[in-house]
Amino acid sequence: MKIMAVCGSGLGSSFMMEMNIKKVLKAIEITADVEHSDLGSVTPDVADVFVMGKDIAYSANLPEDKVIIINNIIDIKELELKIREYFNKA
Amino acid sequence: MSNLSKWLNEEKIQYLENVSDWKEAIQVAGRPLLNEGAISQQYIDVIIQQKEDIGPYFVIAPRIAMPHARPEQGAQKLGLSIVKLGHAVKFDADENDPVDAIFMFSAPDSNSHIEMISQLAEVLSDDETMGRLFNAGSKEELSAILLADKAVN
């Protein structure tokens, strides 16, 4: 299982999301590789799940069921909720 | 309690009651990094241009902007600068507008800012610290929050 945090530049917010995703996974006891990237470099095959802010989600060329969209990228509670939802469903 | 003091000093913490618009806010945030040679003017110009072209990609949460560009766009050294505005300005960022806390950073490559971004993420997700930061009404208050040693808290 590989999770990719994505933002416009691949430097700032995707990096923060990667760290928060790791914290959440630890808390909910799910093991996965987490990396970060910029929107321009991601293709559907590079990860199983993509986590990104709403601002870029609509321009991302990725299958809808592989994308977790978050509103506030530093809100760890929202992130946890959405990751939990995703894994319960999957 | 996180600690950003390693990357900050009095010059890189600014409080401004008013700016005319988001562009001025970005220019102000960039000035101390420009002065110490962490970035070139191009870095600031690129951020403003990208925001005009693709939107407010760096407004990451309500009231918070984290403007940055890529290393090859004029970042020479690792840098962090913080501006708190008395009167928040709009960045065309929907429900995250208006913004009054601006954290500009520069990174010369994709790895050297790992520790800084990790500490910044801690601060930004810490409701107590952010509450104090949003309420700060002077540079002195900001410095007390951001330059405080871990031991203080």
gemmi code that builds the backbone of each chain (N, CA, C; Angstrom):
import gemmi

chains = {
    "A": [
        ("MET", (0.842, -1.204, 0.000), (0.000, 0.000, 0.000), (0.876, 1.253, 0.000)),
        ("LYS", (0.632, 2.124, -0.960), (1.407, 3.357, -1.023), (0.469, 4.563, -1.098)),
        ("ILE", (0.739, 5.539, -0.238), (-0.074, 6.747, -0.190), (0.784, 7.926, -0.641)),
        ("MET", (0.244, 8.746, -1.535), (0.996, 9.888, -2.049), (0.288, 11.180, -1.661)),
        ("ALA", (1.011, 12.038, -0.941), (0.486, 13.376, -0.642), (0.879, 14.288, -1.796)),
        ("VAL", (-0.079, 15.012, -2.333), (0.167, 15.801, -3.534), (-0.187, 17.271, -3.314)),
        ("CYS", (0.680, 18.164, -3.795), (0.322, 19.588, -3.826), (0.859, 20.198, -5.112)),
        ("GLY", (0.658, 21.478, -5.282), (1.047, 22.138, -6.520), (2.540, 22.086, -6.792)),
        ("SER", (3.342, 22.278, -5.761), (4.776, 22.362, -5.982), (5.544, 21.128, -5.524)),
        ("GLY", (4.936, 20.306, -4.680), (5.633, 19.120, -4.188), (6.665, 19.418, -3.117)),
        ("LEU", (6.591, 20.599, -2.547), (7.610, 21.013, -1.573), (7.054, 21.318, -0.195)),
        ("GLY", (5.984, 22.063, -0.153), (5.512, 22.589, 1.116), (4.365, 21.821, 1.710)),
        ("SER", (3.177, 22.035, 1.149), (2.015, 21.437, 1.796), (1.946, 19.925, 1.618)),
        ("SER", (2.458, 19.403, 0.503), (2.432, 17.947, 0.337), (3.347, 17.289, 1.373)),
        ("PHE", (4.407, 17.969, 1.682), (5.365, 17.484, 2.670), (4.714, 17.462, 4.062)),
        ("MET", (3.998, 18.544, 4.363), (3.293, 18.593, 5.646), (2.242, 17.491, 5.724)),
        ("MET", (1.547, 17.288, 4.616), (0.521, 16.238, 4.606), (1.150, 14.871, 4.808)),
        ("GLU", (2.291, 14.631, 4.155), (2.975, 13.350, 4.319), (3.245, 13.084, 5.803)),
        ("MET", (3.736, 14.102, 6.499), (4.051, 13.906, 7.914), (2.794, 13.654, 8.737)),
        ("ASN", (1.735, 14.396, 8.418), (0.485, 14.194, 9.162), (-0.159, 12.843, 8.833)),
        ("ILE", (-0.039, 12.410, 7.587), (-0.588, 11.097, 7.208), (0.132, 9.997, 7.998)),
        ("LYS", (1.446, 10.136, 8.112), (2.214, 9.143, 8.874), (1.754, 9.084, 10.325)),
        ("LYS", (1.510, 10.257, 10.898), (1.023, 10.309, 12.285), (-0.329, 9.607, 12.412)),
        ("VAL", (-1.226, 9.893, 11.452), (-2.565, 9.307, 11.486), (-2.481, 7.789, 11.340)),
        ("LEU", (-1.663, 7.333, 10.394), (-1.555, 5.886, 10.153), (-1.064, 5.167, 11.402)),
        ("LYS", (-0.123, 5.793, 12.083), (0.412, 5.224, 13.306), (-0.707, 5.130, 14.349)),
        ("ALA", (-1.467, 6.205, 14.457), (-2.545, 6.255, 15.445), (-3.626, 5.214, 15.163)),
        ("ILE", (-3.936, 4.989, 13.893), (-5.008, 4.044, 13.573), (-4.453, 2.681, 13.156)),
        ("GLU", (-3.150, 2.514, 13.348), (-2.482, 1.233, 13.146), (-2.669, 0.640, 11.742)),
        ("ILE", (-2.340, 1.476, 10.778), (-2.326, 0.995, 9.397), (-0.899, 1.184, 8.877)),
        ("THR", (-0.378, 0.171, 8.210), (0.973, 0.276, 7.673), (0.911, 0.601, 6.188)),
        ("ALA", (1.627, 1.649, 5.794), (1.689, 2.010, 4.380), (2.908, 2.883, 4.145)),
        ("ASP", (3.404, 2.884, 2.908), (4.464, 3.814, 2.536), (3.818, 5.142, 2.219)),
        ("VAL", (4.426, 6.219, 2.694), (3.884, 7.545, 2.381), (4.972, 8.382, 1.736)),
        ("GLU", (4.631, 9.014, 0.635), (5.573, 9.911, -0.028), (4.847, 11.181, -0.431)),
        ("HIS", (5.585, 12.177, -0.924), (4.925, 13.394, -1.406), (5.452, 13.766, -2.786)),
        ("SER", (4.612, 14.478, -3.515), (4.973, 14.819, -4.890), (4.200, 16.047, -5.350)),
        ("ASP", (4.609, 16.580, -6.489), (3.834, 17.680, -7.073), (2.838, 17.127, -8.077)),
        ("LEU", (1.793, 17.895, -8.280), (0.690, 17.456, -9.124), (1.147, 17.067, -10.533)),
        ("GLY", (2.096, 17.835, -11.073), (2.554, 17.594, -12.432), (3.240, 16.245, -12.616)),
        ("SER", (3.781, 15.699, -11.532), (4.542, 14.449, -11.652), (3.750, 13.190, -11.351)),
        ("VAL", (2.536, 13.316, -10.833), (1.830, 12.088, -10.458), (1.007, 11.493, -11.593)),
        ("THR", (1.073, 10.178, -11.665), (0.225, 9.432, -12.588), (-0.501, 8.372, -11.750)),
        ("PRO", (-1.635, 7.862, -12.228), (-2.437, 6.950, -11.414), (-1.674, 5.722, -10.906)),
        ("ASP", (-0.621, 5.322, -11.581), (0.075, 4.087, -11.199), (1.126, 4.259, -10.110)),
        ("VAL", (1.451, 5.487, -9.715), (2.544, 5.661, -8.749), (2.141, 5.424, -7.294)),
        ("ALA", (0.840, 5.366, -7.025), (0.410, 5.081, -5.651), (-0.984, 4.465, -5.660)),
        ("ASP", (-1.369, 3.918, -4.498), (-2.710, 3.333, -4.371), (-3.741, 4.382, -3.977)),
        ("VAL", (-3.277, 5.346, -3.194), (-4.168, 6.428, -2.747), (-3.436, 7.756, -2.862)),
        ("PHE", (-4.157, 8.781, -3.272), (-3.578, 10.121, -3.369), (-4.349, 11.047, -2.427)),
        ("VAL", (-3.606, 11.806, -1.623), (-4.252, 12.737, -0.710), (-3.903, 14.147, -1.157)),
        ("MET", (-4.915, 14.989, -1.352), (-4.622, 16.350, -1.817), (-5.690, 17.343, -1.391)),
        ("GLY", (-5.298, 18.594, -1.421), (-6.219, 19.676, -1.096), (-7.244, 19.861, -2.202)),
        ("LYS", (-8.361, 20.421, -1.819), (-9.465, 20.634, -2.743), (-9.051, 21.487, -3.942)),
        ("ASP", (-8.152, 22.449, -3.681), (-7.762, 23.404, -4.728), (-7.197, 22.742, -5.977)),
        ("ILE", (-6.492, 21.629, -5.798), (-5.905, 21.001, -6.984), (-6.601, 19.703, -7.384)),
        ("ALA", (-7.495, 19.225, -6.509), (-8.117, 17.920, -6.760), (-8.869, 17.882, -8.095)),
        ("TYR", (-9.448, 19.008, -8.469), (-10.268, 19.010, -9.679), (-9.432, 19.006, -10.958)),
        ("SER", (-8.191, 19.450, -10.844), (-7.355, 19.420, -12.037), (-6.479, 18.155, -12.078)),
        ("ALA", (-6.583, 17.332, -11.049), (-5.786, 16.106, -11.024), (-6.400, 15.063, -11.946)),
        ("ASN", (-5.550, 14.452, -12.740), (-6.043, 13.456, -13.683), (-5.931, 12.061, -13.069)),
        ("LEU", (-6.706, 11.846, -12.000), (-6.599, 10.596, -11.251), (-7.987, 10.011, -11.039)),
        ("PRO", (-8.062, 8.665, -10.959), (-9.381, 8.053, -10.730), (-9.960, 8.508, -9.387)),
        ("GLU", (-11.238, 8.864, -9.395), (-11.895, 9.427, -8.218), (-11.782, 8.533, -6.978)),
        ("ASP", (-11.851, 7.208, -7.195), (-11.829, 6.310, -6.044), (-10.438, 6.141, -5.431)),
        ("LYS", (-9.436, 6.753, -6.045), (-8.082, 6.679, -5.487), (-7.676, 7.992, -4.824)),
        ("VAL", (-8.619, 8.937, -4.757), (-8.267, 10.261, -4.254), (-9.009, 10.599, -2.965)),
        ("ILE", (-8.264, 11.058, -1.968), (-8.863, 11.592, -0.750), (-8.673, 13.106, -0.799)),
        ("ILE", (-9.791, 13.831, -0.771), (-9.718, 15.288, -0.868), (-9.897, 15.902, 0.522)),
        ("ILE", (-8.979, 16.778, 0.889), (-9.139, 17.435, 2.184), (-9.232, 18.957, 2.034)),
        ("ASN", (-10.004, 19.553, 2.943), (-10.234, 21.002, 2.870), (-9.117, 21.787, 3.542)),
        ("ASN", (-8.740, 21.308, 4.715), (-7.739, 22.024, 5.496), (-6.544, 21.096, 5.676)),
        ("ILE", (-5.472, 21.385, 4.988), (-4.380, 20.414, 4.932), (-3.563, 20.313, 6.230)),
        ("ILE", (-3.777, 21.221, 7.159), (-3.048, 21.061, 8.423), (-3.951, 20.555, 9.550)),
        ("ASP", (-5.211, 20.327, 9.229), (-6.137, 19.845, 10.252), (-6.040, 18.327, 10.343)),
        ("ILE", (-5.337, 17.876, 11.350), (-5.055, 16.448, 11.465), (-6.334, 15.658, 11.773)),
        ("LYS", (-7.302, 16.313, 12.396), (-8.564, 15.629, 12.699), (-9.336, 15.306, 11.423)),
        ("GLU", (-9.378, 16.270, 10.520), (-10.053, 16.025, 9.236), (-9.345, 14.907, 8.476)),
        ("LEU", (-8.028, 14.961, 8.490), (-7.240, 13.951, 7.796), (-7.525, 12.558, 8.356)),
        ("GLU", (-7.527, 12.458, 9.676), (-7.775, 11.162, 10.306), (-9.158, 10.628, 9.934)),
        ("LEU", (-10.137, 11.523, 10.009), (-11.511, 11.141, 9.670), (-11.585, 10.586, 8.245)),
        ("LYS", (-10.950, 11.280, 7.311), (-11.055, 10.883, 5.903), (-10.241, 9.631, 5.594)),
        ("ILE", (-9.114, 9.481, 6.268), (-8.324, 8.264, 6.055), (-9.060, 7.055, 6.655)),
        ("ARG", (-9.648, 7.251, 7.824), (-10.455, 6.187, 8.429), (-11.603, 5.777, 7.500)),
        ("GLU", (-12.304, 6.782, 7.000), (-13.418, 6.517, 6.072), (-12.938, 5.705, 4.872)),
        ("TYR", (-11.810, 6.113, 4.343), (-11.296, 5.461, 3.146), (-10.973, 3.994, 3.414)),
        ("PHE", (-10.310, 3.736, 4.520), (-9.876, 2.367, 4.786), (-11.012, 1.459, 5.265)),
        ("ASN", (-12.003, 2.043, 5.884), (-13.166, 1.239, 6.251), (-13.910, 0.776, 5.011)),
        ("LYS", (-13.918, 1.652, 4.034), (-14.639, 1.398, 2.803), (-13.869, 0.416, 1.925)),
        ("ALA", (-12.560, 0.586, 1.900), (-11.737, -0.201, 0.980), (-11.648, -1.671, 1.406)),
    ],
    "B": [
        ("MET", (5.773, 21.108, 22.711), (5.876, 22.450, 22.123), (6.967, 22.484, 21.059)),
        ("SER", (6.598, 22.946, 19.920), (7.562, 22.987, 18.812), (8.443, 24.211, 18.878)),
        ("ASN", (9.467, 24.181, 18.128), (10.436, 25.243, 18.203), (10.881, 25.671, 16.805)),
        ("LEU", (10.504, 26.888, 16.447), (10.921, 27.411, 15.151), (12.067, 28.402, 15.308)),
        ("SER", (12.495, 28.621, 16.545), (13.464, 29.689, 16.798), (14.797, 29.448, 16.091)),
        ("LYS", (15.074, 28.187, 15.796), (16.309, 27.855, 15.089), (16.405, 28.587, 13.740)),
        ("TRP", (15.255, 28.813, 13.114), (15.266, 29.408, 11.765), (14.809, 30.862, 11.756)),
        ("LEU", (14.417, 31.376, 12.921), (13.870, 32.729, 12.978), (14.770, 33.661, 13.774)),
        ("ASN", (14.604, 34.951, 13.555), (15.208, 35.964, 14.420), (14.294, 37.184, 14.363)),
        ("GLU", (14.675, 38.253, 15.046), (13.809, 39.439, 15.124), (13.478, 40.012, 13.742)),
        ("GLU", (14.455, 39.933, 12.822), (14.210, 40.497, 11.479), (13.164, 39.692, 10.702)),
        ("LYS", (13.106, 38.409, 10.999), (12.229, 37.546, 10.200), (10.838, 37.362, 10.809)),
        ("ILE", (10.588, 38.110, 11.865), (9.244, 38.118, 12.449), (8.705, 39.528, 12.302)),
        ("GLN", (7.591, 39.679, 11.591), (7.063, 41.018, 11.353), (5.591, 41.088, 11.719)),
        ("TYR", (5.214, 42.227, 12.309), (3.805, 42.505, 12.541), (3.473, 43.774, 11.780)),
        ("LEU", (2.411, 43.732, 10.999), (2.001, 44.894, 10.222), (0.504, 45.094, 10.409)),
        ("GLU", (0.110, 46.290, 10.766), (-1.313, 46.545, 10.976), (-2.075, 46.414, 9.651)),
        ("ASN", (-1.535, 47.044, 8.605), (-2.236, 47.048, 7.313), (-1.293, 46.822, 6.140)),
        ("VAL", (-1.778, 46.093, 5.144), (-1.121, 46.072, 3.834), (-2.205, 46.353, 2.807)),
        ("SER", (-1.808, 46.840, 1.633), (-2.831, 47.212, 0.664), (-3.502, 45.982, 0.052)),
        ("ASP", (-2.743, 44.922, -0.162), (-3.341, 43.707, -0.737), (-2.416, 42.508, -0.512)),
        ("TRP", (-2.802, 41.347, -1.033), (-2.012, 40.127, -0.819), (-0.612, 40.233, -1.424)),
        ("LYS", (-0.508, 40.989, -2.521), (0.810, 41.111, -3.150), (1.791, 41.810, -2.226)),
        ("GLU", (1.303, 42.854, -1.579), (2.182, 43.561, -0.653), (2.554, 42.645, 0.517)),
        ("ALA", (1.604, 41.846, 0.962), (1.879, 40.908, 2.063), (3.011, 39.947, 1.685)),
        ("ILE", (2.987, 39.466, 0.444), (4.034, 38.548, -0.031), (5.384, 39.272, -0.122)),
        ("GLN", (5.342, 40.502, -0.645), (6.589, 41.285, -0.753), (7.205, 41.503, 0.619)),
        ("VAL", (6.356, 41.856, 1.589), (6.836, 42.110, 2.945), (7.445, 40.844, 3.540)),
        ("ALA", (6.768, 39.725, 3.344), (7.261, 38.455, 3.885), (8.605, 38.093, 3.252)),
        ("GLY", (8.786, 38.455, 2.003), (10.006, 38.084, 1.294), (11.208, 38.954, 1.639)),
        ("ARG", (10.944, 40.175, 2.115), (12.031, 41.142, 2.318), (13.184, 40.632, 3.201)),
        ("PRO", (12.905, 40.107, 4.399), (14.044, 39.652, 5.218), (14.826, 38.503, 4.579)),
        ("LEU", (14.152, 37.665, 3.803), (14.843, 36.548, 3.138), (15.709, 37.078, 1.999)),
        ("LEU", (15.195, 38.132, 1.356), (15.943, 38.801, 0.297), (17.193, 39.448, 0.900)),
        ("ASN", (17.002, 40.136, 2.026), (18.118, 40.837, 2.685), (19.235, 39.903, 3.109)),
        ("GLU", (18.895, 38.695, 3.523), (19.961, 37.797, 3.973), (20.455, 36.880, 2.854)),
        ("GLY", (19.935, 37.093, 1.651), (20.417, 36.321, 0.508), (19.880, 34.901, 0.432)),
        ("ALA", (18.805, 34.624, 1.149), (18.201, 33.289, 1.073), (17.446, 33.114, -0.240)),
        ("ILE", (16.921, 34.244, -0.738), (16.181, 34.209, -2.006), (16.583, 35.403, -2.872)),
        ("SER", (16.235, 35.329, -4.152), (16.394, 36.490, -5.024), (15.007, 37.097, -5.236)),
        ("GLN", (14.948, 38.293, -5.799), (13.651, 38.930, -6.065), (12.795, 38.039, -6.966)),
        ("GLN", (13.457, 37.262, -7.818), (12.743, 36.351, -8.711), (11.816, 35.415, -7.930)),
        ("TYR", (12.278, 34.965, -6.765), (11.506, 34.025, -5.948), (10.149, 34.630, -5.580)),
        ("ILE", (10.191, 35.902, -5.145), (8.954, 36.605, -4.774), (8.076, 36.814, -6.020)),
        ("ASP", (8.698, 37.222, -7.102), (7.948, 37.473, -8.339), (7.271, 36.197, -8.845)),
        ("VAL", (7.979, 35.070, -8.733), (7.422, 33.798, -9.195), (6.189, 33.418, -8.362)),
        ("ILE", (6.279, 33.612, -7.045), (5.145, 33.279, -6.180), (3.914, 34.107, -6.583)),
        ("ILE", (4.140, 35.403, -6.786), (3.029, 36.280, -7.164), (2.467, 35.883, -8.530)),
        ("GLN", (3.371, 35.598, -9.459), (2.924, 35.210, -10.807), (2.150, 33.886, -10.794)),
        ("GLN", (2.658, 32.911, -10.024), (1.987, 31.603, -9.973), (0.613, 31.713, -9.338)),
        ("LYS", (0.522, 32.571, -8.332), (-0.777, 32.774, -7.688), (-1.761, 33.380, -8.699)),
        ("GLU", (-1.272, 34.309, -9.539), (-2.128, 34.901, -10.568), (-2.516, 33.854, -11.617)),
        ("ASP", (-1.583, 32.964, -11.939), (-1.815, 31.987, -12.998), (-2.680, 30.807, -12.537)),
        ("ILE", (-2.324, 30.216, -11.390), (-3.011, 28.972, -11.012), (-3.876, 29.086, -9.765)),
        ("GLY", (-3.811, 30.231, -9.075), (-4.629, 30.403, -7.878), (-3.812, 30.327, -6.605)),
        ("PRO", (-4.488, 30.496, -5.470), (-3.774, 30.599, -4.190), (-3.337, 29.230, -3.659)),
        ("TYR", (-2.407, 28.599, -4.370), (-1.974, 27.238, -4.013), (-1.348, 27.154, -2.634)),
        ("PHE", (-0.892, 28.306, -2.131), (-0.169, 28.283, -0.853), (-1.024, 28.695, 0.338)),
        ("VAL", (-2.313, 28.969, 0.108), (-3.194, 29.237, 1.254), (-3.686, 27.877, 1.735)),
        ("ILE", (-3.132, 27.430, 2.856), (-3.266, 26.025, 3.229), (-4.359, 25.750, 4.243)),
        ("ALA", (-4.852, 26.789, 4.892), (-5.869, 26.602, 5.933), (-6.511, 27.963, 6.191)),
        ("PRO", (-7.638, 27.999, 6.917), (-8.231, 29.306, 7.210), (-7.209, 30.246, 7.850)),
        ("ARG", (-7.080, 31.429, 7.307), (-6.216, 32.512, 7.789), (-4.730, 32.299, 7.547)),
        ("ILE", (-4.339, 31.146, 6.997), (-2.900, 30.840, 6.912), (-2.404, 30.670, 5.472)),
        ("ALA", (-1.355, 31.428, 5.128), (-0.693, 31.252, 3.835), (0.745, 30.808, 4.071)),
        ("MET", (1.210, 29.918, 3.203), (2.589, 29.431, 3.296), (3.242, 29.588, 1.921)),
        ("PRO", (3.465, 30.850, 1.501), (3.989, 31.073, 0.150), (5.404, 30.517, -0.037)),
        ("HIS", (5.614, 29.858, -1.153), (6.928, 29.318, -1.497), (6.934, 29.004, -2.978)),
        ("ALA", (8.126, 28.898, -3.551), (8.253, 28.455, -4.940), (9.255, 27.310, -4.949)),
        ("ARG", (9.661, 26.895, -6.128), (10.584, 25.765, -6.227), (12.036, 26.243, -6.056)),
        ("PRO", (12.921, 25.329, -5.651), (14.323, 25.718, -5.440), (14.924, 26.445, -6.644)),
        ("GLU", (14.635, 25.955, -7.833), (15.250, 26.539, -9.030), (14.645, 27.890, -9.404)),
        ("GLN", (13.643, 28.336, -8.641), (13.019, 29.616, -8.957), (13.543, 30.756, -8.067)),
        ("GLY", (14.768, 30.622, -7.619), (15.393, 31.732, -6.897), (15.638, 31.502, -5.417)),
        ("ALA", (15.555, 30.248, -4.962), (15.860, 29.957, -3.558), (17.325, 29.571, -3.444)),
        ("GLN", (18.083, 30.336, -2.655), (19.502, 30.045, -2.519), (19.847, 29.350, -1.214)),
        ("LYS", (19.063, 29.665, -0.182), (19.331, 29.074, 1.133), (18.002, 28.726, 1.800)),
        ("LEU", (18.109, 27.954, 2.851), (16.951, 27.645, 3.659), (16.520, 28.928, 4.363)),
        ("GLY", (15.236, 29.249, 4.274), (14.780, 30.483, 4.914), (13.352, 30.378, 5.400)),
        ("LEU", (13.067, 31.110, 6.475), (11.706, 31.163, 7.011), (11.437, 32.579, 7.484)),
        ("SER", (10.257, 33.086, 7.165), (9.888, 34.433, 7.566), (8.402, 34.463, 7.874)),
        ("ILE", (8.037, 35.185, 8.922), (6.641, 35.194, 9.343), (6.100, 36.607, 9.422)),
        ("VAL", (4.936, 36.805, 8.838), (4.252, 38.095, 8.912), (2.863, 37.878, 9.478)),
        ("LYS", (2.526, 38.661, 10.508), (1.152, 38.640, 11.030), (0.556, 40.010, 10.725)),
        ("LEU", (-0.637, 39.987, 10.127), (-1.309, 41.241, 9.774), (-2.377, 41.583, 10.812)),
        ("GLY", (-2.486, 42.870, 11.122), (-3.576, 43.311, 11.997), (-4.903, 43.170, 11.272)),
        ("HIS", (-4.918, 43.602, 10.012), (-6.113, 43.470, 9.181), (-5.858, 42.454, 8.071)),
        ("ALA", (-6.567, 41.348, 8.136), (-6.380, 40.263, 7.179), (-6.739, 40.707, 5.762)),
        ("VAL", (-6.081, 40.105, 4.778), (-6.374, 40.434, 3.375), (-6.852, 39.190, 2.617)),
        ("LYS", (-7.563, 39.443, 1.531), (-8.078, 38.331, 0.728), (-7.044, 37.825, -0.266)),
        ("PHE", (-6.969, 36.515, -0.379), (-6.075, 35.865, -1.341), (-6.891, 35.118, -2.407)),
        ("ASP", (-8.190, 35.434, -2.512), (-9.094, 34.704, -3.410), (-9.094, 33.215, -3.072)),
        ("ALA", (-9.110, 32.915, -1.778), (-8.969, 31.526, -1.332), (-10.256, 30.995, -0.695)),
        ("ASP", (-11.395, 31.425, -1.201), (-12.702, 30.954, -0.715), (-12.816, 30.983, 0.812)),
        ("GLU", (-13.125, 29.798, 1.386), (-13.397, 29.787, 2.829), (-12.147, 29.967, 3.684)),
        ("ASN", (-10.978, 29.921, 3.076), (-9.757, 30.172, 3.863), (-9.438, 31.666, 3.986)),
        ("ASP", (-10.131, 32.500, 3.216), (-9.956, 33.942, 3.288), (-10.680, 34.510, 4.495)),
        ("PRO", (-10.328, 35.682, 4.996), (-9.089, 36.386, 4.676), (-7.914, 35.832, 5.489)),
        ("VAL", (-6.718, 36.148, 5.002), (-5.496, 35.586, 5.586), (-4.779, 36.640, 6.423)),
        ("ASP", (-4.359, 36.279, 7.610), (-3.571, 37.225, 8.410), (-2.283, 36.624, 8.971)),
        ("ALA", (-2.000, 35.361, 8.669), (-0.734, 34.769, 9.118), (-0.011, 34.208, 7.902)),
        ("ILE", (1.156, 34.765, 7.622), (1.895, 34.376, 6.420), (3.243, 33.793, 6.813)),
        ("PHE", (3.475, 32.560, 6.406), (4.736, 31.873, 6.697), (5.427, 31.618, 5.368)),
        ("MET", (6.403, 32.452, 5.017), (7.104, 32.219, 3.755), (8.360, 31.391, 4.015)),
        ("PHE", (8.573, 30.395, 3.165), (9.825, 29.656, 3.319), (10.521, 29.486, 1.982)),
        ("SER", (11.834, 29.256, 2.052), (12.613, 28.953, 0.849), (13.474, 27.738, 1.141)),
        ("ALA", (13.619, 26.908, 0.134), (14.438, 25.707, 0.271), (15.273, 25.551, -0.989)),
        ("PRO", (16.592, 25.396, -0.848), (17.473, 25.327, -2.012), (17.434, 23.981, -2.735)),
        ("ASP", (16.813, 22.966, -2.124), (16.677, 21.653, -2.750), (15.483, 20.962, -2.110)),
        ("SER", (15.236, 19.715, -2.450), (14.022, 19.060, -1.960), (14.179, 18.409, -0.593)),
        ("ASN", (15.358, 18.474, -0.002), (15.569, 17.752, 1.252), (15.933, 18.600, 2.460)),
        ("SER", (16.603, 19.738, 2.203), (17.183, 20.470, 3.330), (16.146, 21.087, 4.258)),
        ("HIS", (14.893, 21.165, 3.801), (13.890, 21.837, 4.635), (13.035, 20.857, 5.430)),
        ("ILE", (13.417, 19.585, 5.415), (12.601, 18.568, 6.079), (12.345, 18.902, 7.544)),
        ("GLU", (13.419, 19.210, 8.277), (13.259, 19.468, 9.702), (12.445, 20.743, 9.942)),
        ("MET", (12.719, 21.765, 9.125), (12.012, 23.031, 9.299), (10.514, 22.871, 9.026)),
        ("ILE", (10.188, 22.198, 7.929), (8.781, 22.005, 7.585), (8.090, 21.139, 8.635)),
        ("SER", (8.823, 20.191, 9.161), (8.238, 19.328, 10.167), (7.914, 20.120, 11.444)),
        ("GLN", (8.821, 21.012, 11.837), (8.553, 21.869, 13.004), (7.421, 22.857, 12.711)),
        ("LEU", (7.424, 23.376, 11.485), (6.366, 24.313, 11.094), (4.997, 23.624, 11.135)),
        ("ALA", (4.959, 22.388, 10.658), (3.702, 21.636, 10.690), (3.216, 21.446, 12.125)),
        ("GLU", (4.153, 21.195, 13.032), (3.788, 21.049, 14.445), (3.140, 22.319, 14.965)),
        ("VAL", (3.765, 23.453, 14.656), (3.241, 24.738, 15.136), (1.865, 25.019, 14.526)),
        ("LEU", (1.750, 24.803, 13.219), (0.486, 25.108, 12.538), (-0.652, 24.217, 13.013)),
        ("SER", (-0.354, 23.004, 13.441), (-1.436, 22.127, 13.912), (-1.658, 22.232, 15.416)),
        ("ASP", (-0.923, 23.127, 16.062), (-1.073, 23.291, 17.505), (-2.067, 24.428, 17.774)),
        ("ASP", (-3.291, 24.060, 18.121), (-4.355, 25.056, 18.281), (-4.012, 26.131, 19.305)),
        ("GLU", (-3.357, 25.720, 20.376), (-3.050, 26.659, 21.454), (-2.066, 27.728, 20.956)),
        ("THR", (-0.979, 27.282, 20.314), (0.011, 28.229, 19.797), (-0.586, 29.107, 18.707)),
        ("MET", (-1.359, 28.496, 17.807), (-1.940, 29.278, 16.716), (-2.962, 30.284, 17.256)),
        ("GLY", (-3.682, 29.902, 18.296), (-4.625, 30.828, 18.927), (-3.911, 32.058, 19.445)),
        ("ARG", (-2.774, 31.827, 20.098), (-1.999, 32.961, 20.623), (-1.433, 33.796, 19.484)),
        ("LEU", (-0.995, 33.103, 18.422), (-0.428, 33.815, 17.286), (-1.477, 34.690, 16.588)),
        ("PHE", (-2.675, 34.132, 16.406), (-3.741, 34.908, 15.756), (-4.148, 36.115, 16.600)),
        ("ASN", (-4.015, 35.994, 17.912), (-4.400, 37.098, 18.789), (-3.296, 38.128, 18.978)),
        ("ALA", (-2.095, 37.798, 18.537), (-0.975, 38.709, 18.763), (-1.205, 40.032, 18.052)),
        ("GLY", (-0.901, 41.137, 18.743), (-1.119, 42.457, 18.156), (0.150, 43.273, 18.053)),
        ("SER", (1.288, 42.609, 18.207), (2.555, 43.333, 18.084), (3.673, 42.336, 17.776)),
        ("LYS", (4.766, 42.897, 17.288), (5.939, 42.072, 17.005), (6.479, 41.429, 18.286)),
        ("GLU", (6.389, 42.168, 19.392), (6.896, 41.650, 20.674), (6.144, 40.376, 21.062)),
        ("GLU", (4.817, 40.424, 20.901), (4.026, 39.240, 21.244), (4.386, 38.064, 20.338)),
        ("LEU", (4.565, 38.358, 19.059), (4.925, 37.297, 18.108), (6.261, 36.669, 18.479)),
        ("SER", (7.232, 37.535, 18.789), (8.556, 37.029, 19.149), (8.479, 36.158, 20.393)),
        ("ALA", (7.660, 36.580, 21.345), (7.537, 35.803, 22.581), (7.000, 34.409, 22.275)),
        ("ILE", (6.089, 34.316, 21.300), (5.508, 33.018, 20.947), (6.493, 32.180, 20.127)),
        ("LEU", (7.131, 32.833, 19.147), (7.903, 32.083, 18.160), (9.367, 31.880, 18.515)),
        ("LEU", (9.910, 32.764, 19.325), (11.322, 32.619, 19.666), (11.524, 31.967, 21.025)),
        ("ALA", (10.413, 31.659, 21.687), (10.525, 31.049, 23.011), (11.200, 29.690, 22.915)),
        ("ASP", (12.008, 29.407, 23.882), (12.651, 28.097, 23.911), (11.649, 27.039, 24.335)),
        ("LYS", (11.971, 25.822, 23.994), (11.106, 24.698, 24.360), (10.836, 24.682, 25.861)),
        ("ALA", (11.865, 25.005, 26.626), (11.783, 24.915, 28.077), (10.691, 25.820, 28.658)),
        ("VAL", (10.442, 26.941, 27.973), (9.456, 27.897, 28.471), (8.074, 27.263, 28.545)),
        ("ASN", (7.806, 26.419, 27.577), (6.498, 25.780, 27.574), (6.580, 24.393, 28.171)),
    ],
}
model = gemmi.Model(1)
for chain_id, residues in chains.items():
    chain = gemmi.Chain(chain_id)
    for i, (resn, *xyz) in enumerate(residues, 1):
        res = gemmi.Residue()
        res.name, res.seqid = resn, gemmi.SeqId(i, " ")
        for name, pos in zip(("N", "CA", "C"), xyz):
            atom = gemmi.Atom()
            atom.name, atom.element = name, gemmi.Element(name[0])
            atom.pos, atom.b_iso = gemmi.Position(*pos), 0.0
            res.add_atom(atom)
        chain.add_residue(res)
    model.add_chain(chain)
structure = gemmi.Structure()
structure.add_model(model)
structure.setup_entities()
